[in-house]
Amino acid sequence: MNGPPKWDTSQAGNQVSAAFLYNYMHHQENRVCPKGSLATPYLDYLIAHGSPSALDIQYKPDCKYLSGLPLDPSYPGMTRFRLGSFAALNISKDPATALLLIKQLLSNGLAVAFSGPVLTGYGHPTFTNGVICGTDTIPKSGHGQVVVGYDDNIGPPDSPGALLAQNSFGTEWPGANSGSIAPPGKAYWSYATSTGTQSLAATAYPLNTGPLAGTMLSTTSKIAGCVNTAFQWAPAGGDVWIIVMLQLSAPIRLQQVTLTEPGTGTTISGQYGANIANGYLYFQRSDGNQFIPGDYGLRLLGTDGTGAPVAYSGSIAIGAAQPDSPPAQKVTPGTGIADQTNAPAAIVIGSGS
């Protein structure tokens, strides 16, 4: 994310093949062109396999052409389009936290894809003080876009702040006299419009091809793994997260993540259910307390690219929560903890509790 661009992304040879990915996902989801498809499976496939380039498999707006494309291509250089991992945010579950995370991701140079119902009149949207402020949507509709920036100071004076959305309608949208203050092909959405209408956001992390760095994990697999860092994150007045930054020498499909609390032996287990080569794992605690600082046991279960089971284990040091510091409390059966799929984590109380 730092330094000069690695490739000229205006060239078809440096773009993933949208045509191939669209057709592949349709076959996986039993859908028929011209219907849309789900969002995150695209990212999951790119982590494990990469993609042909748009030069290898060109896009044509023709369903017969798209449906006839190969499902298992083998082109040189496909792996250079691999990703490290992806993370999804449930906007509708906790809009305030989702907005905070989206802004932090953008500040760190990452684009954020989002999807949800289509705004009413989106072909020719109405702007207030240069931004979209409406929250009416078309029933049973859906559309994906990308957030590429934000500004806390634009929009109506009584409710400032907007995300910059990049659309796929072309640079003639939303029109020269629309009232938009964004560049052509983009539009600012007020924070209220963004969080009040959309369902899902996701971001992809670049593949880390450097040497493994950090605490090495024990494994019998040929795919080595390590933890780059682990910490607690506690934004003021909100939930507390344990975040573990993982790096592997090749992608695996990670199924289960288990932490063992220091001093008590209590285990916290959650699901992951996606491919990962490098990126973060987390547990989200919502009872107003932070986790006990100390040395946690970590165990990961999954499968490699051939479907063979893999397991990793080790001990990782996790310090006190920052920047806020709520009281530290042991995990109990009633502690509200969610895993990375937003499902309740499984808690097994240890003998030392």
VODRENGU-656731 format. One record per residue (C-alpha): y, x, z; chain; residue number from 1. Coordinates in nm, 3 decimals. Each point is the difference from the previous one (the first is absolute). Example, Ala and Ser with C-alpha at 12.3 -4.5 7.8 and 13.67 -1.06 7.14 Angstrom:
R | -0.450 | 1.230 | 0.780 | A | 1
R | 0.344 | 0.137 | -0.066 | A | 2
END
This chain:
R | 0.000 | 0.000 | 0.000 | A | 1
R | 0.224 | 0.307 | 0.017 | A | 2
R | 0.109 | 0.234 | -0.276 | A | 3
R | 0.017 | -0.057 | -0.377 | A | 4
R | -0.211 | -0.273 | -0.166 | A | 5
R | -0.356 | 0.110 | -0.075 | A | 6
R | -0.025 | -0.202 | -0.322 | A | 7
R | 0.234 | -0.183 | -0.234 | A | 8
R | -0.100 | -0.357 | 0.084 | A | 9
R | 0.175 | -0.138 | -0.309 | A | 10
R | -0.289 | 0.141 | -0.206 | A | 11
R | -0.305 | -0.223 | -0.053 | A | 12
R | -0.232 | 0.291 | 0.079 | A | 13
R | 0.149 | 0.012 | 0.351 | A | 14
R | -0.037 | -0.372 | 0.076 | A | 15
R | -0.308 | -0.184 | 0.122 | A | 16
R | -0.152 | -0.246 | -0.245 | A | 17
R | 0.112 | -0.344 | 0.114 | A | 18
R | -0.220 | -0.153 | -0.270 | A | 19
R | -0.318 | 0.164 | 0.131 | A | 20
R | 0.073 | -0.079 | 0.365 | A | 21
R | 0.085 | -0.364 | -0.079 | A | 22
R | -0.323 | -0.054 | -0.191 | A | 23
R | -0.211 | 0.184 | 0.259 | A | 24
R | 0.139 | -0.207 | 0.288 | A | 25
R | -0.057 | -0.323 | -0.192 | A | 26
R | -0.368 | 0.085 | -0.034 | A | 27
R | -0.022 | 0.088 | 0.369 | A | 28
R | 0.170 | -0.324 | 0.106 | A | 29
R | -0.165 | -0.227 | -0.263 | A | 30
R | 0.337 | -0.093 | -0.147 | A | 31
R | 0.092 | -0.066 | -0.362 | A | 32
R | 0.304 | 0.126 | -0.190 | A | 33
R | 0.287 | -0.097 | 0.012 | A | 34
R | -0.037 | -0.077 | 0.373 | A | 35
R | 0.134 | 0.245 | 0.254 | A | 36
R | -0.201 | 0.199 | 0.251 | A | 37
R | 0.018 | 0.118 | 0.360 | A | 38
R | 0.231 | 0.288 | 0.090 | A | 39
R | -0.172 | 0.252 | 0.228 | A | 40
R | -0.329 | 0.046 | -0.198 | A | 41
R | 0.201 | 0.194 | -0.260 | A | 42
R | 0.106 | 0.251 | 0.263 | A | 43
R | -0.351 | 0.019 | 0.145 | A | 44
R | -0.145 | 0.086 | -0.343 | A | 45
R | 0.262 | 0.270 | -0.063 | A | 46
R | -0.089 | 0.173 | 0.327 | A | 47
R | -0.367 | 0.033 | -0.094 | A | 48
R | 0.020 | 0.051 | -0.375 | A | 49
R | 0.346 | 0.048 | -0.143 | A | 50
R | 0.059 | -0.160 | -0.339 | A | 51
R | 0.013 | 0.059 | -0.373 | A | 52
R | 0.355 | 0.059 | -0.116 | A | 53
R | 0.206 | -0.249 | -0.197 | A | 54
R | -0.048 | 0.237 | -0.293 | A | 55
R | -0.380 | -0.018 | 0.037 | A | 56
R | -0.004 | -0.380 | 0.022 | A | 57
R | 0.317 | -0.163 | -0.124 | A | 58
R | 0.133 | -0.337 | 0.105 | A | 59
R | 0.004 | -0.290 | -0.247 | A | 60
R | 0.098 | -0.354 | 0.107 | A | 61
R | -0.318 | -0.146 | -0.144 | A | 62
R | -0.280 | -0.146 | 0.215 | A | 63
R | -0.273 | 0.070 | -0.256 | A | 64
R | 0.103 | 0.366 | -0.015 | A | 65
R | 0.027 | 0.033 | 0.379 | A | 66
R | -0.336 | -0.169 | 0.065 | A | 67
R | -0.174 | 0.241 | -0.235 | A | 68
R | 0.115 | 0.319 | 0.171 | A | 69
R | -0.261 | 0.233 | 0.161 | A | 70
R | -0.077 | -0.059 | 0.367 | A | 71
R | -0.130 | 0.350 | 0.078 | A | 72
R | 0.216 | 0.244 | -0.198 | A | 73
R | -0.024 | 0.378 | 0.017 | A | 74
R | 0.316 | 0.171 | -0.119 | A | 75
R | 0.113 | 0.354 | 0.090 | A | 76
R | 0.261 | 0.002 | 0.272 | A | 77
R | -0.077 | -0.338 | 0.157 | A | 78
R | -0.017 | 0.151 | 0.348 | A | 79
R | 0.360 | 0.122 | -0.016 | A | 80
R | 0.103 | -0.363 | 0.045 | A | 81
R | -0.189 | -0.031 | 0.327 | A | 82
R | 0.185 | -0.112 | 0.312 | A | 83
R | -0.048 | 0.111 | 0.359 | A | 84
R | -0.010 | -0.349 | 0.154 | A | 85
R | 0.193 | -0.323 | 0.023 | A | 86
R | 0.132 | -0.213 | 0.283 | A | 87
R | 0.064 | -0.374 | -0.007 | A | 88
R | 0.255 | -0.192 | 0.209 | A | 89
R | -0.029 | -0.369 | 0.083 | A | 90
R | 0.361 | -0.108 | -0.041 | A | 91
R | -0.050 | -0.360 | 0.107 | A | 92
R | -0.178 | 0.096 | 0.326 | A | 93
R | 0.286 | 0.211 | 0.139 | A | 94
R | 0.303 | 0.000 | -0.234 | A | 95
R | 0.224 | 0.214 | 0.223 | A | 96
R | -0.256 | 0.279 | 0.040 | A | 97
R | -0.094 | -0.015 | -0.369 | A | 98
R | 0.365 | 0.042 | -0.100 | A | 99
R | 0.039 | 0.294 | 0.237 | A | 100
R | -0.309 | 0.171 | -0.143 | A | 101
R | 0.104 | -0.065 | -0.361 | A | 102
R | 0.338 | 0.161 | 0.062 | A | 103
R | -0.162 | 0.301 | 0.168 | A | 104
R | -0.243 | 0.043 | -0.289 | A | 105
R | 0.286 | -0.012 | -0.250 | A | 106
R | 0.198 | 0.253 | 0.207 | A | 107
R | -0.298 | 0.236 | -0.031 | A | 108
R | -0.006 | -0.021 | -0.379 | A | 109
R | -0.277 | -0.258 | -0.046 | A | 110
R | 0.018 | -0.309 | -0.219 | A | 111
R | -0.131 | -0.327 | 0.145 | A | 112
R | -0.171 | -0.265 | -0.210 | A | 113
R | 0.027 | -0.362 | 0.113 | A | 114
R | -0.135 | -0.334 | -0.113 | A | 115
R | 0.040 | -0.366 | 0.079 | A | 116
R | 0.131 | -0.328 | -0.141 | A | 117
R | 0.254 | 0.013 | -0.283 | A | 118
R | 0.356 | -0.090 | 0.095 | A | 119
R | 0.130 | -0.319 | -0.161 | A | 120
R | 0.205 | 0.084 | -0.309 | A | 121
R | -0.103 | 0.365 | 0.012 | A | 122
R | 0.038 | 0.037 | -0.377 | A | 123
R | 0.373 | -0.053 | 0.051 | A | 124
R | 0.056 | 0.048 | 0.374 | A | 125
R | 0.312 | -0.094 | 0.195 | A | 126
R | 0.181 | 0.281 | 0.185 | A | 127
R | 0.221 | -0.021 | 0.308 | A | 128
R | 0.220 | 0.303 | 0.056 | A | 129
R | -0.220 | 0.183 | -0.251 | A | 130
R | -0.338 | -0.077 | 0.163 | A | 131
R | -0.262 | -0.277 | -0.013 | A | 132
R | 0.013 | -0.216 | 0.312 | A | 133
R | -0.215 | -0.300 | -0.094 | A | 134
R | -0.337 | -0.075 | 0.160 | A | 135
R | -0.127 | -0.286 | -0.218 | A | 136
R | -0.323 | 0.091 | -0.182 | A | 137
R | -0.222 | -0.146 | -0.271 | A | 138
R | -0.317 | -0.153 | 0.152 | A | 139
R | -0.331 | 0.175 | -0.077 | A | 140
R | 0.177 | 0.286 | -0.179 | A | 141
R | -0.029 | 0.374 | 0.046 | A | 142
R | 0.165 | 0.317 | -0.128 | A | 143
R | -0.010 | 0.369 | 0.091 | A | 144
R | 0.297 | 0.238 | 0.001 | A | 145
R | 0.107 | 0.330 | 0.154 | A | 146
R | 0.264 | 0.076 | 0.265 | A | 147
R | 0.179 | 0.323 | -0.088 | A | 148
R | 0.294 | 0.002 | 0.243 | A | 149
R | 0.207 | -0.187 | 0.256 | A | 150
R | 0.358 | -0.033 | 0.122 | A | 151
R | 0.091 | -0.127 | 0.348 | A | 152
R | 0.361 | -0.073 | -0.096 | A | 153
R | -0.010 | -0.222 | -0.310 | A | 154
R | -0.030 | -0.377 | -0.037 | A | 155
R | 0.172 | -0.279 | 0.195 | A | 156
R | 0.223 | 0.136 | 0.280 | A | 157
R | -0.170 | -0.223 | 0.259 | A | 158
R | -0.349 | 0.121 | -0.096 | A | 159
R | 0.018 | 0.344 | -0.166 | A | 160
R | -0.291 | 0.207 | -0.126 | A | 161
R | -0.225 | -0.017 | -0.303 | A | 162
R | -0.307 | 0.161 | -0.158 | A | 163
R | 0.023 | 0.125 | -0.359 | A | 164
R | -0.284 | -0.154 | -0.204 | A | 165
R | -0.107 | 0.140 | -0.337 | A | 166
R | -0.140 | -0.273 | -0.224 | A | 167
R | -0.217 | 0.011 | -0.314 | A | 168
R | 0.220 | -0.234 | -0.207 | A | 169
R | 0.175 | 0.287 | -0.183 | A | 170
R | 0.351 | 0.142 | 0.020 | A | 171
R | 0.157 | -0.315 | -0.148 | A | 172
R | -0.080 | -0.176 | 0.327 | A | 173
R | 0.179 | -0.145 | 0.197 | A | 174
R | 0.282 | 0.002 | -0.258 | A | 175
R | 0.336 | 0.169 | -0.041 | A | 176
R | 0.205 | -0.288 | 0.151 | A | 177
R | -0.245 | -0.103 | 0.272 | A | 178
R | 0.204 | 0.136 | 0.290 | A | 179
R | -0.263 | 0.258 | 0.093 | A | 180
R | 0.123 | 0.334 | 0.135 | A | 181
R | -0.336 | 0.172 | -0.067 | A | 182
R | -0.086 | 0.209 | -0.308 | A | 183
R | -0.155 | -0.187 | -0.298 | A | 184
R | -0.359 | -0.107 | 0.062 | A | 185
R | 0.055 | -0.006 | 0.375 | A | 186
R | 0.146 | -0.241 | 0.255 | A | 187
R | 0.097 | 0.015 | 0.364 | A | 188
R | -0.181 | -0.251 | 0.223 | A | 189
R | 0.157 | -0.082 | 0.335 | A | 190
R | -0.216 | 0.096 | 0.296 | A | 191
R | -0.041 | -0.370 | 0.081 | A | 192
R | -0.118 | -0.076 | -0.354 | A | 193
R | -0.245 | 0.291 | 0.001 | A | 194
R | -0.162 | -0.072 | 0.336 | A | 195
R | 0.028 | -0.378 | -0.025 | A | 196
R | -0.180 | -0.043 | -0.332 | A | 197
R | -0.242 | 0.288 | -0.062 | A | 198
R | -0.351 | 0.049 | 0.136 | A | 199
R | -0.123 | 0.356 | -0.051 | A | 200
R | 0.143 | 0.347 | -0.039 | A | 201
R | -0.191 | 0.319 | -0.073 | A | 202
R | 0.078 | 0.366 | -0.048 | A | 203
R | -0.207 | 0.284 | -0.145 | A | 204
R | -0.012 | 0.353 | 0.141 | A | 205
R | -0.021 | 0.303 | -0.231 | A | 206
R | -0.325 | 0.193 | -0.011 | A | 207
R | 0.012 | 0.312 | 0.216 | A | 208
R | -0.184 | 0.271 | -0.192 | A | 209
R | 0.089 | 0.275 | 0.248 | A | 210
R | -0.239 | 0.161 | 0.250 | A | 211
R | -0.111 | -0.205 | 0.300 | A | 212
R | 0.241 | 0.059 | 0.286 | A | 213
R | -0.033 | -0.115 | 0.360 | A | 214
R | -0.288 | -0.096 | 0.228 | A | 215
R | -0.327 | 0.028 | -0.193 | A | 216
R | -0.251 | -0.283 | 0.040 | A | 217
R | -0.375 | 0.048 | 0.032 | A | 218
R | -0.210 | -0.141 | -0.285 | A | 219
R | -0.326 | 0.059 | -0.184 | A | 220
R | 0.164 | -0.109 | -0.326 | A | 221
R | 0.108 | 0.247 | -0.269 | A | 222
R | 0.337 | -0.176 | 0.017 | A | 223
R | 0.194 | 0.174 | 0.277 | A | 224
R | 0.261 | -0.181 | 0.208 | A | 225
R | 0.277 | 0.074 | 0.246 | A | 226
R | 0.279 | -0.169 | 0.194 | A | 227
R | 0.340 | 0.139 | -0.095 | A | 228
R | 0.172 | -0.163 | 0.297 | A | 229
R | -0.033 | -0.296 | 0.237 | A | 230
R | 0.273 | -0.173 | 0.200 | A | 231
R | 0.130 | -0.325 | 0.147 | A | 232
R | 0.292 | -0.180 | -0.165 | A | 233
R | 0.199 | -0.251 | 0.203 | A | 234
R | 0.314 | -0.148 | -0.157 | A | 235
R | 0.232 | -0.140 | 0.268 | A | 236
R | -0.109 | -0.339 | 0.129 | A | 237
R | -0.299 | -0.028 | -0.233 | A | 238
R | -0.371 | 0.069 | -0.025 | A | 239
R | -0.158 | 0.343 | 0.045 | A | 240
R | -0.211 | 0.176 | -0.261 | A | 241
R | -0.250 | 0.284 | 0.026 | A | 242
R | 0.025 | 0.176 | -0.336 | A | 243
R | -0.253 | 0.257 | -0.123 | A | 244
R | 0.077 | 0.202 | -0.314 | A | 245
R | -0.332 | 0.071 | -0.176 | A | 246
R | -0.076 | 0.249 | -0.279 | A | 247
R | -0.330 | 0.033 | -0.189 | A | 248
R | -0.117 | 0.243 | -0.265 | A | 249
R | -0.106 | -0.295 | -0.223 | A | 250
R | 0.042 | -0.378 | 0.024 | A | 251
R | -0.238 | -0.215 | 0.203 | A | 252
R | -0.022 | -0.373 | 0.056 | A | 253
R | 0.090 | -0.027 | 0.368 | A | 254
R | -0.148 | -0.298 | 0.181 | A | 255
R | 0.045 | 0.045 | 0.375 | A | 256
R | 0.237 | 0.193 | 0.228 | A | 257
R | -0.073 | 0.040 | 0.372 | A | 258
R | 0.216 | 0.157 | 0.272 | A | 259
R | -0.130 | 0.079 | 0.349 | A | 260
R | 0.262 | -0.025 | 0.275 | A | 261
R | 0.036 | 0.309 | 0.221 | A | 262
R | -0.130 | -0.030 | 0.356 | A | 263
R | -0.152 | -0.346 | -0.043 | A | 264
R | -0.242 | 0.027 | -0.292 | A | 265
R | 0.131 | -0.332 | -0.135 | A | 266
R | -0.037 | -0.023 | -0.377 | A | 267
R | 0.235 | -0.167 | -0.245 | A | 268
R | -0.160 | -0.068 | -0.339 | A | 269
R | 0.151 | -0.141 | -0.316 | A | 270
R | -0.067 | -0.040 | -0.369 | A | 271
R | 0.165 | 0.183 | -0.291 | A | 272
R | -0.196 | -0.119 | -0.304 | A | 273
R | 0.160 | 0.209 | -0.274 | A | 274
R | -0.011 | 0.342 | -0.166 | A | 275
R | 0.197 | 0.287 | 0.151 | A | 276
R | 0.047 | 0.369 | -0.075 | A | 277
R | 0.302 | 0.056 | 0.225 | A | 278
R | 0.234 | -0.231 | 0.188 | A | 279
R | 0.032 | -0.176 | 0.329 | A | 280
R | -0.225 | -0.209 | 0.223 | A | 281
R | 0.144 | -0.217 | 0.277 | A | 282
R | -0.051 | -0.247 | 0.282 | A | 283
R | 0.284 | -0.236 | 0.096 | A | 284
R | 0.041 | -0.103 | 0.365 | A | 285
R | 0.203 | -0.311 | 0.079 | A | 286
R | -0.007 | -0.045 | 0.380 | A | 287
R | 0.320 | 0.195 | 0.068 | A | 288
R | -0.179 | 0.315 | 0.123 | A | 289
R | -0.074 | 0.333 | -0.161 | A | 290
R | -0.344 | 0.157 | -0.017 | A | 291
R | -0.094 | 0.259 | 0.263 | A | 292
R | 0.098 | 0.347 | -0.128 | A | 293
R | -0.278 | 0.260 | -0.010 | A | 294
R | -0.298 | 0.121 | -0.201 | A | 295
R | -0.165 | -0.282 | -0.192 | A | 296
R | -0.339 | 0.007 | -0.165 | A | 297
R | 0.009 | -0.096 | -0.368 | A | 298
R | -0.293 | -0.124 | -0.210 | A | 299
R | 0.013 | -0.105 | -0.366 | A | 300
R | -0.276 | -0.173 | -0.197 | A | 301
R | -0.008 | -0.059 | -0.374 | A | 302
R | -0.165 | 0.091 | -0.330 | A | 303
R | 0.060 | 0.271 | -0.257 | A | 304
R | 0.040 | -0.043 | -0.376 | A | 305
R | -0.376 | -0.040 | -0.047 | A | 306
R | -0.028 | -0.267 | 0.268 | A | 307
R | -0.164 | 0.234 | 0.254 | A | 308
R | 0.108 | -0.051 | 0.363 | A | 309
R | 0.243 | 0.251 | 0.153 | A | 310
R | 0.116 | 0.043 | 0.359 | A | 311
R | 0.271 | 0.211 | 0.163 | A | 312
R | 0.077 | 0.065 | 0.367 | A | 313
R | 0.235 | 0.209 | 0.210 | A | 314
R | 0.255 | 0.009 | 0.280 | A | 315
R | 0.371 | -0.049 | -0.066 | A | 316
R | 0.299 | 0.037 | 0.231 | A | 317
R | 0.239 | -0.297 | 0.006 | A | 318
R | 0.324 | 0.032 | 0.195 | A | 319
R | 0.233 | -0.255 | 0.155 | A | 320
R | 0.159 | -0.265 | -0.222 | A | 321
R | 0.325 | 0.077 | -0.180 | A | 322
R | 0.284 | -0.085 | -0.045 | A | 323
R | -0.031 | -0.278 | 0.258 | A | 324
R | -0.226 | 0.054 | 0.301 | A | 325
R | -0.145 | -0.320 | 0.149 | A | 326
R | -0.241 | 0.034 | 0.295 | A | 327
R | -0.344 | 0.144 | -0.073 | A | 328
R | -0.292 | -0.225 | 0.090 | A | 329
R | -0.375 | 0.021 | -0.042 | A | 330
R | -0.150 | -0.226 | -0.265 | A | 331
R | -0.166 | -0.314 | 0.139 | A | 332
R | -0.208 | -0.271 | -0.172 | A | 333
R | 0.313 | -0.214 | -0.037 | A | 334
R | 0.225 | 0.271 | -0.144 | A | 335
R | 0.141 | -0.112 | -0.334 | A | 336
R | -0.089 | 0.272 | -0.252 | A | 337
R | -0.022 | -0.047 | -0.377 | A | 338
R | -0.171 | 0.229 | -0.248 | A | 339
R | 0.124 | 0.104 | -0.343 | A | 340
R | -0.122 | -0.325 | -0.157 | A | 341
R | 0.209 | -0.201 | 0.249 | A | 342
R | -0.321 | -0.119 | 0.169 | A | 343
R | -0.055 | 0.026 | 0.380 | A | 344
R | -0.150 | 0.335 | 0.095 | A | 345
R | -0.336 | 0.003 | 0.180 | A | 346
R | 0.039 | 0.127 | 0.357 | A | 347
R | -0.295 | 0.124 | 0.208 | A | 348
R | 0.093 | 0.091 | 0.357 | A | 349
R | -0.136 | 0.336 | 0.115 | A | 350
R | -0.164 | 0.086 | 0.329 | A | 351
R | 0.302 | 0.200 | 0.114 | A | 352
R | 0.239 | -0.299 | -0.008 | A | 353
END
